[in-house]
């Protein structure tokens, strides 16, 4: 559990550094750069997640004696715990980021979305109603809650895939005893 928590913490810190780098480079303050920020953040976040998870599962697997199995279930549990710890810590950071560090980010997202809706021909009352919903869903509380839920779901998907490659087959002596 300590190993999984450590690597979940490392993954959250790396993800937070990526978000702050995008902020300081101006990608989170200019609507024109928002699409680039989404791509950089998405690909960078995926690279961070896969790298840290693989390192974390290797470390967890190394803690288990070689004569004991580290099967799919053990690998799945390790990946999921890393992702769960990451999701909790990162959602707290993301709330702080939106509420205190980059307070204009929510307004920028709302404005960008509204501009896209107007370009599609939506206007008037329908646009006003959409703006209320978008503003609610873009609030720091809702963004951090969706980050937590999305992180857990993403963790389940990654756990199912990565565990298949990171499992260690049972040693021959254990198989013969069964």
N, C-alpha and C positions, 0 to 999 in steps of 0.2 A: 504494500500500500504506500509506503514511503517513496519508493521509486516512481510509482505512477503519479503521485502527488507532485513530486519534484519535477518530472517532465511535463506535467500539466501546467505547472507554474511557469516553467521555462517557455512553453509554447505561448502562454498568455502574455508574458513579457515581450517576447519576440513580435507577436502580433501588435501589441501596443506600440512598440518602437516603430513598426511599419506605418501605423496610423499617424503617429506623431511626425514621422518623416514626411509623409504626404501632406500633412498640415503645414509644416515649416517650409516645404518646397512650393506651397501655394496651390496645391491641387484641391484642397478642401475649402478654398475661399473664392474660387472663380468658377462660375457655372460652365464656362467654355471648356474647362479642364476636368469637369466632373466625370465624363465618360472615360477619359484616360485614367482617372483615379480609381474608378471601378475596376478597370482591367488590371491595373498594376496591383491594387489591393487584393483582387481575387486570385490572380496568379501567384503573387507573393505570399498570400495567406495559405494557398494550397501547398506551395513549396515548403513553407515553414511547417505546416501541419504534417505532411508526409515525412519530412526529415526528422522532426522531433519524435514523432510516433515510432518510426523505425528504430531510432536510437533508444527510445524508452523501452520498447518491447525487447530489444536485444539485452538491455541492462537487466530487465526483469527476468528474462530467460536465463541469464548468466547466474542469477541468484538461486535458481533451482538446480539441485545437484544433477549431474549428467545421467545418473542412473534412474532418475524420476522423469516421468513424461511431462511435457509441456505442450499439450495438445491444442486443438482449435479453440476449445472453451477457455483455456487459460490465456491464450493469446488474445482472444476476443475480449475477455474481461480486462486485460491490461490496457488494450487500446481504448476501450470504452471509459475506463477510469481516468486515463490521461485526458481524454476529450471532455469528460464531465468536469474535472477540476479546471481545465482550461476555460470551459464555457462559463462557469461560475465567476472565476476571477476576471475574465475578459468582459463579461457583461457589467460588472461593477466598474471597471475602467471605462467602458464605453459610455456608461451613464455619466460619470465624472467628466469625460471628454465633451459630451454634448451639453451638459448643464453648466460647466464652469470654464472649460478651456476654449472650445470653439462654439460659442453660443449662437453664432449666426449660421451654423451649418444647417440647422433645421429649416430656417427661412430660405436658404439657398436651394435646398432639396424641393421645398414647396414651390418656389418660383420656377425652378426648372421643370417640374412636373406640370405646373399650370401652363407654361409656355408650350409644352408638347401637346397638351389637351387643346389649347387654342389653335394650334397648327392643324389639328385633326378636325377642326370646325365646331368644337363644343364651345358654347358661350352662354351668357345670361345666368339664369337661376341654377341651371344644371352645373355650371362651372363653379358657382358659389357653394353649392352643396358638396361638390367634389373637394373643394378647397378645405372645407371644415373637416371632412374625413381624412384627407391627406395630412392636414396639420395635426390631427389627433394621432394618427398612426406614426407620424414623424417626431412625436414628442420624445424627450429623453427616456421617460419611463417605458413607453411602448417600444422604442428602438432597443433598449437594453433587454427588455423581456423577450422580444423576438430574436435578439442575439443569443440569449440563453437557450431558448427552445430550438432555434436553428442549429446551434452548436451541438446540442444533444442529438438531434436527428442526423446531422452530418457525421457525428461521432459514431452512431450506429452503423451508418453506411460504410464509413472507413473501417470500422472494426470488422464488419463482415468480409470486406475485401482483403485487408492487410493481414488479418489473422490466418487466412488460408496460406499465405506465403511465409509467415513468421512462426508457425507451429513447429515443434520439434517432435519427430515421431518417438514413440515409446521405444526404449532400448530392447534389444533382443531378449535379454534375461527376463524382463517384465512380461513380454509377450508369451514366452514359453510357460511361465507360471500360471497364466490364465488358462 
